[in-house]
Amino acid sequence: MKIAIAQLNYTIGAFEENVEKIIRTIRRARQEKVALVVFSELSVCGYPPHDLLESRDFIRKCEDSIGLIAAECHGLAAIVGGPSVNPNAKGKNLYNSAFFMHNGAVQQVIHKTLLPTYDIFDEYRYFEQNTCFELVSYKGFNIAITICEDLWFKQPVLTGYGRDRLYSVSPMKEISRLCPDFVVNIAASPFSHLQGEIKAEILTDNASLYKVPIYYANQVGAQTDLIFDGGSMVVNPAGIVSRMKLFEEDFAVYETDSIMAAPASSSLIPSHDDISQIHDALILGIRDYFVKTGLKSAIMGLSGGIDSAVTLVLAVGALGAKNLRVLLMPSQYSSGHSVTDAIALARNLGVRYDTVDIRSIFDEYDRSLGDLFKGLPDDVAEENIQARIRGNLLMAVSNKFGNMLLNTSNKSESAVGYGTLYGDMSGGLSVLGDIYKTDVYRLARFINREQEIIPENSITKTPSAELRPGQQDSDSLPEYDLLDKILFNYIEMKKSEEEIIREGFSAEMVKKTIRMVNNNEFKRYQSPPVLRISTKAFGPGRKMPLVAKY
């Protein structure tokens, strides 16, 4: 039997667009003599729809969309993801479901068992857990349909409670008792540069343990902060036998007889922490944010530093040079090479740039506040005024010309509060907010791997906000190679102060770093959405109290 995996990019709530895309793919599958075509989790409405699931009209449109797609399923079958209403008066209103369609109608509905409620996931807020396990019989095959997390029974618990598993029920164990011929897993599994190998391991471990092939159909595309990499796979008990494209829509057809006997390929195992994948993920995240919101062009400040340089290159890759413009906003503290480096990059990329010197504006602030600040030394107040002048200028251009402001702050700065609210933290989308400074350097080197696009001086010069004479980031922060390691242990690995110190870091440095992270939660609470590429990004996936003594 021929099985097709359709790896598509959906838009949340764009029912006509999503349905048209699914039906067009079903027709293609029919032309290629496919017997079963598989789409991803919640494909009719897009994932994650969040509180739109609480709208009755939204659910009605999901149901109407399912009906339209099912009516197209003649001569083949399809598995499509969508919400379904829970008929039981007790429990949550909805299930997260897979609809098996054939002969012009929905023949069977399979519900999701494991509902993730951690990090960016909050499925138990909306969905009831499945407790009934069954197979789908089609063309002589007994098919087990699972939904994303249902394969992740071995999801570890990163807490100090002594538990090693998050879930108490293994859907695959229950399903295996029914003796399926193969497993279909429809997923909306977001990209993380730390989890590519883990996903592959989850799939191959299940296939090996239960001696069945698994057809894994993952969503691709970005939904605000979440980036879905695709990378749909087919695995058998020997390992990965096929892997689809990353960060692109794709369509592939497989023959069931050949899949079971196919040899595994080590070249298909995802690489760990591949900087090229982070690069491609961020470009997809920017592009889809603009396409799906109807935005056309972007504005950003270009300082001559590495963060704004990398952000601009990524934005040009996503939107095209003609849809970008930048402002150079030098002050009395800007070095000459900062301006020349910024101009060189803009010219390398063919991006329009304008220069607005902020010295006279700052002098006017200084005069206006002179009596109020009389007798007091210059300090962070004057530094932040400069940052806010720049933020206001960028927002003025944004308002006047309809260019959305891209934020250029990196994760290291955001973590410790090394940024100015309503100044350099302004923007409608944070491109590097989940990228540590050391990885920003790696991205710059990757961008320049074939030719110098980012001026070398922007990469090699000492990091500085240039808000006071001779200022360097290291005046306020540990060196980035040390800082980022401490931050990773604290944020991603959730280690305590004592545990990080035992790793060999200076106790004073660790205490200072953690204090800065905790004290600046209020800034991150007001920052723009951050493109997520790690397992613990700032935003919805990291919920911390603004007022706490811990």
C-alpha positions as a Python dict, from the first residue, in 0.01 Angstrom:
ca = {
    (1, 'M'): (0, 0, 0),
    (2, 'K'): (123, 348, -83),
    (3, 'I'): (127, 599, 204),
    (4, 'A'): (194, 970, 153),
    (5, 'I'): (310, 1212, 422),
    (6, 'A'): (203, 1570, 362),
    (7, 'Q'): (427, 1814, 550),
    (8, 'L'): (244, 2146, 517),
    (9, 'N'): (255, 2497, 659),
    (10, 'Y'): (-80, 2598, 808),
    (11, 'T'): (-207, 2931, 939),
    (12, 'I'): (-403, 2929, 1263),
    (13, 'G'): (-769, 2999, 1196),
    (14, 'A'): (-726, 3036, 819),
    (15, 'F'): (-983, 2765, 749),
    (16, 'E'): (-1036, 2827, 378),
    (17, 'E'): (-663, 2842, 313),
    (18, 'N'): (-589, 2531, 521),
    (19, 'V'): (-872, 2330, 367),
    (20, 'E'): (-773, 2431, 14),
    (21, 'K'): (-414, 2326, 83),
    (22, 'I'): (-520, 1989, 227),
    (23, 'I'): (-766, 1914, -55),
    (24, 'R'): (-510, 2008, -319),
    (25, 'T'): (-269, 1763, -158),
    (26, 'I'): (-534, 1488, -144),
    (27, 'R'): (-590, 1532, -517),
    (28, 'R'): (-218, 1508, -581),
    (29, 'A'): (-203, 1189, -371),
    (30, 'R'): (-492, 1041, -569),
    (31, 'Q'): (-310, 1113, -896),
    (32, 'E'): (-3, 931, -759),
    (33, 'K'): (-214, 623, -674),
    (34, 'V'): (-170, 675, -299),
    (35, 'A'): (-401, 474, -73),
    (36, 'L'): (-351, 678, 246),
    (37, 'V'): (-234, 1039, 288),
    (38, 'V'): (-136, 1167, 632),
    (39, 'F'): (-153, 1527, 758),
    (40, 'S'): (-27, 1674, 1084),
    (41, 'E'): (-181, 1743, 1425),
    (42, 'L'): (-469, 1999, 1434),
    (43, 'S'): (-403, 2063, 1067),
    (44, 'V'): (-752, 2199, 993),
    (45, 'C'): (-710, 2490, 1234),
    (46, 'G'): (-334, 2516, 1277),
    (47, 'Y'): (-133, 2448, 1592),
    (48, 'P'): (-144, 2588, 1858),
    (49, 'P'): (-483, 2765, 1849),
    (50, 'H'): (-474, 2844, 2224),
    (51, 'D'): (-796, 3003, 2356),
    (52, 'L'): (-953, 3012, 2012),
    (53, 'L'): (-1055, 2659, 2112),
    (54, 'E'): (-1295, 2818, 2362),
    (55, 'S'): (-1491, 2979, 2078),
    (56, 'R'): (-1794, 2779, 1962),
    (57, 'D'): (-1774, 2943, 1621),
    (58, 'F'): (-1411, 2837, 1587),
    (59, 'I'): (-1502, 2475, 1664),
    (60, 'R'): (-1796, 2490, 1424),
    (61, 'K'): (-1562, 2603, 1148),
    (62, 'C'): (-1327, 2317, 1234),
    (63, 'E'): (-1617, 2074, 1198),
    (64, 'D'): (-1725, 2229, 867),
    (65, 'S'): (-1367, 2202, 741),
    (66, 'I'): (-1347, 1837, 838),
    (67, 'G'): (-1666, 1774, 641),
    (68, 'L'): (-1530, 1945, 330),
    (69, 'I'): (-1206, 1746, 344),
    (70, 'A'): (-1382, 1415, 408),
    (71, 'A'): (-1606, 1471, 104),
    (72, 'E'): (-1290, 1477, -109),
    (73, 'C'): (-1172, 1135, 15),
    (74, 'H'): (-1288, 906, -264),
    (75, 'G'): (-1050, 645, -399),
    (76, 'L'): (-814, 697, -105),
    (77, 'A'): (-815, 762, 270),
    (78, 'A'): (-677, 1054, 471),
    (79, 'I'): (-580, 1115, 831),
    (80, 'V'): (-636, 1476, 932),
    (81, 'G'): (-588, 1642, 1271),
    (82, 'G'): (-849, 1862, 1435),
    (83, 'P'): (-1042, 1924, 1757),
    (84, 'S'): (-1354, 1717, 1823),
    (85, 'V'): (-1632, 1776, 2074),
    (86, 'N'): (-1639, 1554, 2382),
    (87, 'P'): (-1991, 1400, 2393),
    (88, 'N'): (-1957, 1326, 2765),
    (89, 'A'): (-2105, 1593, 2991),
    (90, 'K'): (-1813, 1541, 3227),
    (91, 'G'): (-1459, 1645, 3145),
    (92, 'K'): (-1313, 1896, 2902),
    (93, 'N'): (-1519, 2017, 2608),
    (94, 'L'): (-1285, 1886, 2341),
    (95, 'Y'): (-1051, 1610, 2231),
    (96, 'N'): (-737, 1660, 2026),
    (97, 'S'): (-824, 1414, 1751),
    (98, 'A'): (-719, 1240, 1431),
    (99, 'F'): (-998, 1193, 1177),
    (100, 'F'): (-975, 887, 952),
    (101, 'M'): (-1162, 970, 630),
    (102, 'H'): (-1265, 736, 350),
    (103, 'N'): (-1554, 698, 102),
    (104, 'G'): (-1645, 1065, 138),
    (105, 'A'): (-1697, 1062, 515),
    (106, 'V'): (-1524, 1043, 852),
    (107, 'Q'): (-1509, 672, 936),
    (108, 'Q'): (-1329, 682, 1270),
    (109, 'V'): (-1200, 939, 1520),
    (110, 'I'): (-894, 866, 1736),
    (111, 'H'): (-815, 1088, 2035),
    (112, 'K'): (-485, 1198, 2186),
    (113, 'T'): (-388, 1030, 2513),
    (114, 'L'): (-86, 1220, 2644),
    (115, 'L'): (-162, 1590, 2679),
    (116, 'P'): (157, 1790, 2740),
    (117, 'T'): (131, 2065, 2998),
    (118, 'Y'): (486, 2194, 3030),
    (119, 'D'): (702, 2460, 2870),
    (120, 'I'): (504, 2609, 2576),
    (121, 'F'): (239, 2334, 2587),
    (122, 'D'): (-92, 2372, 2770),
    (123, 'E'): (-313, 2107, 2612),
    (124, 'Y'): (-483, 1990, 2929),
    (125, 'R'): (-633, 2338, 2949),
    (126, 'Y'): (-853, 2246, 2652),
    (127, 'F'): (-857, 1873, 2587),
    (128, 'E'): (-986, 1559, 2754),
    (129, 'Q'): (-748, 1264, 2775),
    (130, 'N'): (-819, 954, 2569),
    (131, 'T'): (-872, 631, 2763),
    (132, 'C'): (-991, 397, 2485),
    (133, 'F'): (-743, 235, 2246),
    (134, 'E'): (-841, 101, 1905),
    (135, 'L'): (-699, 41, 1558),
    (136, 'V'): (-820, 146, 1216),
    (137, 'S'): (-868, -133, 963),
    (138, 'Y'): (-802, -34, 603),
    (139, 'K'): (-707, -235, 292),
    (140, 'G'): (-611, -535, 502),
    (141, 'F'): (-390, -338, 740),
    (142, 'N'): (-448, -270, 1109),
    (143, 'I'): (-327, 87, 1164),
    (144, 'A'): (-247, 248, 1499),
    (145, 'I'): (-303, 625, 1486),
    (146, 'T'): (-123, 828, 1751),
    (147, 'I'): (-93, 1200, 1803),
    (148, 'C'): (245, 1364, 1872),
    (149, 'E'): (309, 1327, 2248),
    (150, 'D'): (156, 979, 2247),
    (151, 'L'): (499, 849, 2148),
    (152, 'W'): (672, 1046, 2426),
    (153, 'F'): (590, 819, 2720),
    (154, 'K'): (959, 840, 2814),
    (155, 'Q'): (938, 1218, 2849),
    (156, 'P'): (1172, 1285, 3142),
    (157, 'V'): (1081, 1503, 3440),
    (158, 'L'): (1345, 1767, 3515),
    (159, 'T'): (1262, 1816, 3883),
    (160, 'G'): (1407, 1713, 4213),
    (161, 'Y'): (1115, 1493, 4314),
    (162, 'G'): (1275, 1162, 4225),
    (163, 'R'): (1039, 1094, 3933),
    (164, 'D'): (1188, 989, 3602),
    (165, 'R'): (875, 983, 3387),
    (166, 'L'): (610, 1246, 3328),
    (167, 'Y'): (334, 1006, 3227),
    (168, 'S'): (182, 702, 3391),
    (169, 'V'): (21, 558, 3075),
    (170, 'S'): (206, 437, 2765),
    (171, 'P'): (-22, 462, 2459),
    (172, 'M'): (220, 255, 2251),
    (173, 'K'): (218, -23, 2509),
    (174, 'E'): (-162, -27, 2508),
    (175, 'I'): (-181, -15, 2129),
    (176, 'S'): (82, -287, 2083),
    (177, 'R'): (-152, -535, 2253),
    (178, 'L'): (-384, -490, 1952),
    (179, 'C'): (-106, -598, 1711),
    (180, 'P'): (-94, -309, 1462),
    (181, 'D'): (83, -352, 1129),
    (182, 'F'): (223, 1, 1147),
    (183, 'V'): (186, 324, 1343),
    (184, 'V'): (97, 669, 1212),
    (185, 'N'): (195, 963, 1431),
    (186, 'I'): (56, 1306, 1339),
    (187, 'A'): (249, 1581, 1513),
    (188, 'A'): (301, 1948, 1572),
    (189, 'S'): (642, 1925, 1734),
    (190, 'P'): (826, 2260, 1746),
    (191, 'F'): (1189, 2305, 1656),
    (192, 'S'): (1459, 2316, 1920),
    (193, 'H'): (1824, 2300, 1827),
    (194, 'L'): (1876, 2070, 2128),
    (195, 'Q'): (1601, 1820, 2048),
    (196, 'G'): (1653, 1695, 1693),
    (197, 'E'): (1835, 1384, 1808),
    (198, 'I'): (1585, 1329, 2090),
    (199, 'K'): (1290, 1324, 1848),
    (200, 'A'): (1467, 1071, 1629),
    (201, 'E'): (1553, 860, 1932),
    (202, 'I'): (1191, 862, 2053),
    (203, 'L'): (1070, 738, 1714),
    (204, 'T'): (1337, 475, 1665),
    (205, 'D'): (1307, 345, 2023),
    (206, 'N'): (932, 293, 1980),
    (207, 'A'): (975, 124, 1643),
    (208, 'S'): (1244, -106, 1783),
    (209, 'L'): (1061, -190, 2106),
    (210, 'Y'): (725, -266, 1944),
    (211, 'K'): (864, -404, 1614),
    (212, 'V'): (653, -179, 1391),
    (213, 'P'): (722, 90, 1130),
    (214, 'I'): (620, 444, 1226),
    (215, 'Y'): (510, 712, 978),
    (216, 'Y'): (567, 1049, 1148),
    (217, 'A'): (403, 1355, 990),
    (218, 'N'): (514, 1682, 1146),
    (219, 'Q'): (393, 2037, 1085),
    (220, 'V'): (626, 2289, 925),
    (221, 'G'): (617, 2670, 948),
    (222, 'A'): (613, 2929, 1223),
    (223, 'Q'): (323, 3034, 1442),
    (224, 'T'): (425, 3360, 1614),
    (225, 'D'): (709, 3250, 1846),
    (226, 'L'): (699, 2878, 1768),
    (227, 'I'): (890, 2740, 1471),
    (228, 'F'): (802, 2395, 1337),
    (229, 'D'): (1083, 2236, 1141),
    (230, 'G'): (899, 1959, 961),
    (231, 'G'): (1158, 1684, 926),
    (232, 'S'): (885, 1419, 901),
    (233, 'M'): (1029, 1070, 918),
    (234, 'V'): (964, 707, 846),
    (235, 'V'): (1133, 461, 1079),
    (236, 'N'): (1134, 86, 1112),
    (237, 'P'): (1280, -137, 1387),
    (238, 'A'): (1627, -89, 1236),
    (239, 'G'): (1616, 292, 1251),
    (240, 'I'): (1540, 592, 1028),
    (241, 'V'): (1477, 495, 666),
    (242, 'S'): (1355, 829, 531),
    (243, 'R'): (1355, 1190, 644),
    (244, 'M'): (1174, 1477, 476),
    (245, 'K'): (1293, 1835, 429),
    (246, 'L'): (1357, 2074, 716),
    (247, 'F'): (1186, 2416, 726),
    (248, 'E'): (1005, 2356, 396),
    (249, 'E'): (678, 2205, 283),
    (250, 'D'): (728, 1856, 146),
    (251, 'F'): (536, 1557, 12),
    (252, 'A'): (667, 1201, -1),
    (253, 'V'): (520, 863, -96),
    (254, 'Y'): (621, 534, 66),
    (255, 'E'): (541, 171, -9),
    (256, 'T'): (458, -28, 305),
    (257, 'D'): (623, -348, 183),
    (258, 'S'): (956, -181, 121),
    (259, 'I'): (957, 26, 441),
    (260, 'M'): (963, -273, 675),
    (261, 'A'): (1265, -421, 500),
    (262, 'A'): (1450, -98, 430),
    (263, 'P'): (1793, -53, 591),
    (264, 'A'): (1843, 235, 834),
    (265, 'S'): (2073, 522, 736),
    (266, 'S'): (2299, 691, 989),
    (267, 'S'): (2318, 995, 762),
    (268, 'L'): (1951, 1069, 837),
    (269, 'I'): (2006, 1110, 1213),
    (270, 'P'): (1959, 1479, 1301),
    (271, 'S'): (2277, 1654, 1409),
    (272, 'H'): (2305, 1807, 1753),
    (273, 'D'): (2314, 2187, 1775),
    (274, 'D'): (2357, 2254, 1403),
    (275, 'I'): (2407, 2630, 1358),
    (276, 'S'): (2278, 2606, 1001),
    (277, 'Q'): (1943, 2480, 1136),
    (278, 'I'): (1921, 2770, 1381),
    (279, 'H'): (1991, 3007, 1091),
    (280, 'D'): (1720, 2851, 873),
    (281, 'A'): (1473, 2835, 1163),
    (282, 'L'): (1506, 3207, 1235),
    (283, 'I'): (1459, 3299, 869),
    (284, 'L'): (1143, 3086, 857),
    (285, 'G'): (1023, 3243, 1182),
    (286, 'I'): (1062, 3597, 1050),
    (287, 'R'): (911, 3519, 712),
    (288, 'D'): (602, 3344, 848),
    (289, 'Y'): (542, 3612, 1110),
    (290, 'F'): (521, 3871, 833),
    (291, 'V'): (333, 3657, 581),
    (292, 'K'): (73, 3532, 829),
    (293, 'T'): (9, 3875, 982),
    (294, 'G'): (-2, 4053, 647),
    (295, 'L'): (299, 4270, 728),
    (296, 'K'): (519, 4364, 433),
    (297, 'S'): (831, 4545, 553),
    (298, 'A'): (1055, 4597, 854),
    (299, 'I'): (1264, 4869, 1014),
    (300, 'M'): (1550, 4822, 1259),
    (301, 'G'): (1838, 5011, 1410),
    (302, 'L'): (2184, 4928, 1276),
    (303, 'S'): (2460, 5007, 1522),
    (304, 'G'): (2763, 4844, 1365),
    (305, 'G'): (2756, 4577, 1635),
    (306, 'I'): (2714, 4204, 1588),
    (307, 'D'): (2354, 4168, 1714),
    (308, 'S'): (2199, 4416, 1472),
    (309, 'A'): (2423, 4288, 1192),
    (310, 'V'): (2310, 3926, 1233),
    (311, 'T'): (1947, 4034, 1270),
    (312, 'L'): (1962, 4234, 947),
    (313, 'V'): (2114, 3948, 748),
    (314, 'L'): (1844, 3709, 873),
    (315, 'A'): (1570, 3963, 798),
    (316, 'V'): (1699, 4014, 444),
    (317, 'G'): (1700, 3636, 398),
    (318, 'A'): (1338, 3623, 511),
    (319, 'L'): (1189, 3936, 355),
    (320, 'G'): (1427, 4053, 82),
    (321, 'A'): (1642, 4365, 87),
    (322, 'K'): (1374, 4582, -73),
    (323, 'N'): (1146, 4524, 226),
    (324, 'L'): (1404, 4635, 484),
    (325, 'R'): (1524, 4977, 589),
    (326, 'V'): (1759, 5065, 872),
    (327, 'L'): (1840, 5371, 1078),
    (328, 'L'): (2191, 5461, 1187),
    (329, 'M'): (2161, 5673, 1501),
    (330, 'P'): (2509, 5774, 1616),
    (331, 'S'): (2568, 5969, 1936),
    (332, 'Q'): (2868, 6145, 2086),
    (333, 'Y'): (2979, 5806, 2219),
    (334, 'S'): (2957, 5614, 1892),
    (335, 'S'): (3292, 5509, 1752),
    (336, 'G'): (3372, 5597, 1392),
    (337, 'H'): (3403, 5234, 1290),
    (338, 'S'): (3053, 5160, 1423),
    (339, 'V'): (2906, 5393, 1163),
    (340, 'T'): (3131, 5274, 881),
    (341, 'D'): (3068, 4908, 967),
    (342, 'A'): (2693, 4967, 964),
    (343, 'I'): (2708, 5144, 628),
    (344, 'A'): (2927, 4869, 482),
    (345, 'L'): (2678, 4599, 588),
    (346, 'A'): (2379, 4790, 452),
    (347, 'R'): (2558, 4834, 121),
    (348, 'N'): (2665, 4467, 112),
    (349, 'L'): (2301, 4367, 147),
    (350, 'G'): (2150, 4639, -72),
    (351, 'V'): (1938, 4772, 215),
    (352, 'R'): (1824, 5133, 235),
    (353, 'Y'): (1982, 5319, 526),
    (354, 'D'): (1925, 5663, 674),
    (355, 'T'): (2130, 5842, 937),
    (356, 'V'): (1973, 6041, 1219),
    (357, 'D'): (2230, 6183, 1459),
    (358, 'I'): (2086, 6183, 1811),
    (359, 'R'): (2332, 6425, 1972),
    (360, 'S'): (2113, 6734, 1941),
    (361, 'I'): (1809, 6542, 2065),
    (362, 'F'): (2006, 6416, 2365),
    (363, 'D'): (2136, 6768, 2435),
    (364, 'E'): (1777, 6892, 2446),
    (365, 'Y'): (1689, 6625, 2703),
    (366, 'D'): (1997, 6729, 2899),
    (367, 'R'): (1888, 7091, 2898),
    (368, 'S'): (1527, 7012, 2984),
    (369, 'L'): (1629, 6794, 3279),
    (370, 'G'): (1918, 7017, 3383),
    (371, 'D'): (1748, 7178, 3684),
    (372, 'L'): (1595, 6849, 3796),
    (373, 'F'): (1927, 6660, 3772),
    (374, 'K'): (2143, 6949, 3897),
    (375, 'G'): (2444, 6837, 4101),
    (376, 'L'): (2397, 6469, 4015),
    (377, 'P'): (2654, 6272, 3813),
    (378, 'D'): (2568, 6116, 3478),
    (379, 'D'): (2465, 5753, 3519),
    (380, 'V'): (2223, 5495, 3380),
    (381, 'A'): (1954, 5763, 3343),
    (382, 'E'): (2151, 5939, 3069),
    (383, 'E'): (2244, 5606, 2909),
    (384, 'N'): (1880, 5497, 2893),
    (385, 'I'): (1772, 5832, 2750),
    (386, 'Q'): (1992, 5760, 2447),
    (387, 'A'): (1843, 5415, 2404),
    (388, 'R'): (1489, 5552, 2431),
    (389, 'I'): (1561, 5829, 2181),
    (390, 'R'): (1663, 5560, 1935),
    (391, 'G'): (1356, 5354, 2017),
    (392, 'N'): (1129, 5653, 1959),
    (393, 'L'): (1294, 5736, 1628),
    (394, 'L'): (1253, 5380, 1507),
    (395, 'M'): (889, 5372, 1614),
    (396, 'A'): (830, 5705, 1439),
    (397, 'V'): (956, 5560, 1110),
    (398, 'S'): (753, 5246, 1177),
    (399, 'N'): (436, 5449, 1225),
    (400, 'K'): (500, 5682, 931),
    (401, 'F'): (587, 5418, 670),
    (402, 'G'): (424, 5103, 807),
    (403, 'N'): (750, 4916, 871),
    (404, 'M'): (737, 4681, 1170),
    (405, 'L'): (1026, 4724, 1412),
    (406, 'L'): (1249, 4419, 1459),
    (407, 'N'): (1413, 4383, 1798),
    (408, 'T'): (1782, 4288, 1803),
    (409, 'S'): (1845, 4199, 2171),
    (410, 'N'): (2006, 3861, 2237),
    (411, 'K'): (1918, 3609, 2508),
    (412, 'S'): (2223, 3685, 2723),
    (413, 'E'): (2131, 4053, 2747),
    (414, 'S'): (1762, 3982, 2798),
    (415, 'A'): (1838, 3728, 3071),
    (416, 'V'): (2034, 3971, 3287),
    (417, 'G'): (1838, 4285, 3203),
    (418, 'Y'): (2115, 4444, 2999),
    (419, 'G'): (1870, 4642, 2789),
    (420, 'T'): (1642, 4945, 2814),
    (421, 'L'): (1266, 4915, 2832),
    (422, 'Y'): (1101, 5128, 2561),
    (423, 'G'): (1447, 5171, 2408),
    (424, 'D'): (1652, 4891, 2257),
    (425, 'M'): (1395, 4640, 2390),
    (426, 'S'): (1126, 4787, 2164),
    (427, 'G'): (991, 4597, 1867),
    (428, 'G'): (717, 4376, 1731),
    (429, 'L'): (930, 4060, 1707),
    (430, 'S'): (1249, 3955, 1883),
    (431, 'V'): (1473, 3773, 1637),
    (432, 'L'): (1768, 3687, 1863),
    (433, 'G'): (1589, 3677, 2198),
    (434, 'D'): (1649, 3300, 2231),
    (435, 'I'): (2010, 3314, 2104),
    (436, 'Y'): (2291, 3347, 2356),
    (437, 'K'): (2563, 3595, 2266),
    (438, 'T'): (2819, 3321, 2200),
    (439, 'D'): (2578, 3168, 1949),
    (440, 'V'): (2527, 3508, 1785),
    (441, 'Y'): (2900, 3498, 1708),
    (442, 'R'): (2861, 3147, 1567),
    (443, 'L'): (2575, 3268, 1346),
    (444, 'A'): (2790, 3555, 1221),
    (445, 'R'): (3070, 3315, 1128),
    (446, 'F'): (2819, 3089, 954),
    (447, 'I'): (2682, 3384, 755),
    (448, 'N'): (3037, 3477, 651),
    (449, 'R'): (3138, 3117, 571),
    (450, 'E'): (3180, 3185, 197),
    (451, 'Q'): (3234, 3560, 180),
    (452, 'E'): (3246, 3858, 413),
    (453, 'I'): (2891, 3987, 441),
    (454, 'I'): (2910, 4111, 799),
    (455, 'P'): (3219, 4333, 834),
    (456, 'E'): (3490, 4146, 1023),
    (457, 'N'): (3526, 4436, 1264),
    (458, 'S'): (3164, 4391, 1377),
    (459, 'I'): (3252, 4036, 1480),
    (460, 'T'): (3591, 4089, 1641),
    (461, 'K'): (3553, 4421, 1823),
    (462, 'T'): (3488, 4429, 2197),
    (463, 'P'): (3111, 4431, 2267),
    (464, 'S'): (2985, 4772, 2382),
    (465, 'A'): (2653, 4952, 2410),
    (466, 'E'): (2845, 5278, 2341),
    (467, 'L'): (2634, 5482, 2582),
    (468, 'R'): (2924, 5633, 2778),
    (469, 'P'): (3295, 5695, 2713),
    (470, 'G'): (3498, 5373, 2685),
    (471, 'Q'): (3204, 5152, 2782),
    (472, 'Q'): (3235, 4774, 2742),
    (473, 'D'): (2978, 4503, 2817),
    (474, 'S'): (3232, 4339, 3048),
    (475, 'D'): (3212, 4645, 3276),
    (476, 'S'): (2869, 4521, 3387),
    (477, 'L'): (2867, 4153, 3292),
    (478, 'P'): (3093, 3847, 3313),
    (479, 'E'): (3264, 3755, 2988),
    (480, 'Y'): (3001, 3606, 2758),
    (481, 'D'): (3159, 3262, 2731),
    (482, 'L'): (3125, 3223, 3110),
    (483, 'L'): (2795, 3409, 3142),
    (484, 'D'): (2623, 3197, 2877),
    (485, 'K'): (2726, 2872, 3044),
    (486, 'I'): (2583, 2988, 3376),
    (487, 'L'): (2263, 3109, 3208),
    (488, 'F'): (2221, 2781, 3020),
    (489, 'N'): (2253, 2582, 3341),
    (490, 'Y'): (2007, 2806, 3522),
    (491, 'I'): (1748, 2860, 3249),
    (492, 'E'): (1751, 2551, 3026),
    (493, 'M'): (1879, 2294, 3278),
    (494, 'K'): (1689, 2448, 3573),
    (495, 'K'): (1983, 2398, 3807),
    (496, 'S'): (2001, 2571, 4144),
    (497, 'E'): (2266, 2822, 4246),
    (498, 'E'): (2444, 2556, 4454),
    (499, 'E'): (2440, 2303, 4170),
    (500, 'I'): (2592, 2553, 3925),
    (501, 'I'): (2864, 2649, 4172),
    (502, 'R'): (2949, 2280, 4210),
    (503, 'E'): (3004, 2275, 3832),
    (504, 'G'): (3317, 2483, 3902),
    (505, 'F'): (3194, 2838, 3843),
    (506, 'S'): (3282, 3125, 4075),
    (507, 'A'): (3028, 3150, 4357),
    (508, 'E'): (3029, 3529, 4333),
    (509, 'M'): (2972, 3521, 3957),
    (510, 'V'): (2690, 3267, 3984),
    (511, 'K'): (2511, 3456, 4262),
    (512, 'K'): (2539, 3785, 4071),
    (513, 'T'): (2414, 3629, 3747),
    (514, 'I'): (2115, 3458, 3904),
    (515, 'R'): (2025, 3774, 4094),
    (516, 'M'): (2025, 3971, 3766),
    (517, 'V'): (1807, 3710, 3596),
    (518, 'N'): (1552, 3709, 3877),
    (519, 'N'): (1546, 4088, 3923),
    (520, 'N'): (1477, 4158, 3555),
    (521, 'E'): (1172, 3939, 3501),
    (522, 'F'): (960, 4257, 3476),
    (523, 'K'): (1155, 4367, 3168),
    (524, 'R'): (1107, 4038, 2985),
    (525, 'Y'): (737, 4047, 3074),
    (526, 'Q'): (707, 4357, 2852),
    (527, 'S'): (931, 4243, 2567),
    (528, 'P'): (813, 4141, 2217),
    (529, 'P'): (747, 3777, 2121),
    (530, 'V'): (1070, 3581, 2094),
    (531, 'L'): (1142, 3334, 1814),
    (532, 'R'): (1195, 3007, 2004),
    (533, 'I'): (1486, 2783, 1908),
    (534, 'S'): (1575, 2631, 2247),
    (535, 'T'): (1398, 2411, 2499),
    (536, 'K'): (1337, 2708, 2731),
    (537, 'A'): (1282, 3044, 2567),
    (538, 'F'): (1165, 3358, 2740),
    (539, 'G'): (792, 3404, 2690),
    (540, 'P'): (499, 3162, 2729),
    (541, 'G'): (730, 2867, 2795),
    (542, 'R'): (890, 3021, 3105),
    (543, 'K'): (638, 3149, 3353),
    (544, 'M'): (794, 3323, 3652),
    (545, 'P'): (634, 3552, 3912),
    (546, 'L'): (729, 3918, 3883),
    (547, 'V'): (721, 3959, 4260),
    (548, 'A'): (900, 3682, 4451),
    (549, 'K'): (1169, 3646, 4716),
    (550, 'Y'): (1305, 3310, 4597),
}
